[in-house]
């Protein structure tokens, strides 16, 4: 996500070619989601599911798939509430992972939605033609039925592309009406099924055997019908056109999953009780076998016996379902390519908005081209499987995005929804999607050729065209200037320490501490300054705000460059904390040194809006200095400990920073408070650490004080010392927002200079934070 | 009654119950965030902890 600014591309401020009309209500977007879910998939998949998993397995399939869909829907809901813009997964990947990944996400989304659209257009054509054939109305046709189906599919796709061109409102209203019709139809089937089962309870015998082919068949049917739950993608695309998007987008996603799961479970139940086990039509077979034998037509055959004229009504329902899904997929494909065009990753034509209609006509043309080509040329079933694979990749990426974005940008984005038990749901969703994607390998070999081929084409497109043209978004990190003041070959084995300087005063106060730390560690120094640019200022003007930082770095360089190899970096990021953490990772720094003015900016933070996130996320040791003046001497250092993981680093830093000379009376007091609970064994700890760090044992002394108020006891003890060195809080990240933290309270109230340290213990630290 | 049917019914009930519970919880959270004007994730989590 880091971008060198030597050739700054055009910025978002100059891009818009108009805006999309914001007129979709919660009802419209919920119906759009439902429309994409209740496509042809459920009508075709019901019979197959009952045949493969049995009567109980079919209901379990839809209930469990609903729960799984809910996990990914939660991720979509959280992200679209925080980033409510057309583009859906593309935008999430752009914010979470940067340009390359986001291009791939948009590229896959564009293709997957377009191909799904062509599949729905064909389904519509097939059922419509059969409907007319049933009444012998097509004998006059001069062309074959197959060709006629393709012509009808192209015409249908054309009609819905035109409806999408008419505007979001028309798209939403037309889609909502069709979806409402098919949803009510399925609901009626479910209600009739329950009524029939109450009236004739002997039909419940159809549930025996419940799982005739074993529980493992559930995985197959779940994978097969998962496509019938993926409507939240189209809702995410409506970010630019929905009213109150932060509130309505997450609600629509969650409601649509709830509604669709209940309806599917009811419809599955009704299918299984549709025929009595004694009915002559079964010819002695069990119902689930009879339905299974009818495959895709199984649902229709069963429902036609449940209610009068069921077969005709079902045919109409499939026609409605495929058109609403077609409408939703065209909308989704268009917004994905529009977002790519808007950020100049595709030609500008894709971002063109019609002046009167306020619709992205360029992106519509692109989606129309893919849909029509697929309808007329390619084998739809295999291409549709590749679309499923890409949808799974997309969902996988979105679940990763929600974790990364909450972790890195929790203080930057405005959230309209926060999921509970984070990150349990996205992790569960990722695991399930891996299993389902693996299963699809066995379903279609061609799908696993088409999907990688499209992805490789996208990668070539990105590297040859999009990469150099993509605009810089406000979320990115810009490197404004980088300098190295040493020969790279000289410092192969040096310990990398980064020093974050904000202004000349802050830089002066950091020099002494940095000098001691670098000397003890035999370090190379990387000075970093994050340029603070107000939100309303263009990124082009970032350099204008860099003068205090440059001055601060010059001051630090003058004092440190005689002793240590120095490099400097001047960067810009809307969030200083994110910019520094990104630089720490990129430069593989082992220790970060920074200053603290001594008061948090708001009550939300312990130490401050910049320091808290850095302490939480820095992949290295962190040393924060407060009141560490250049002219101060630190002969007596206090190290309060309670047995946490920062103890060893606190002890080491105290030994480095304590002004120690031969025969001098310096001392380091390792201190703990006995509150009546378990007391930390200080002497054993000091023995172990002095041995490990090769320090003189006699410089350290232990002290235990009995008190019920550890904060008061430590503050009282600090009065007898020149400097306090202590670890930051180590509470798990989920609970860091609650209650208070003793080290940070002490840091705020202590009148003596303070050094706060946070030790990086690698994977152990990461796992502990998440658990 | 068949053990498989009992287990199946329990799983279906748990799955549907889970979806409904998550919907209710989420709806309440969305409305609370909108009403109180919470902005960042940190602020929202902190205020929600405080409410408890």
Interface residues (C-beta under 8 A of the other chain):
Chain A: X56 X59 X60 X63 X64 X66 X67 X70 X74 X77 X81 X207 X208 X209 X210 X211 X244 X246 X247 X250 X251 X254 X255 X257 X258 X261 X262 X265 X406 X410 X411 X412 X413 X414 X415 X416 X417 X418 X419 X420 X604 X605 X737 X738
Chain B: X2 X4 X5 X8 X11 X12 X15 X16 X18 X19 X20 X22 X23 X25 X26 X27 X29 X30 X31 X33 X34 X38 X39 X40 X41 X42 X43 X44 X45 X46 X48 X49
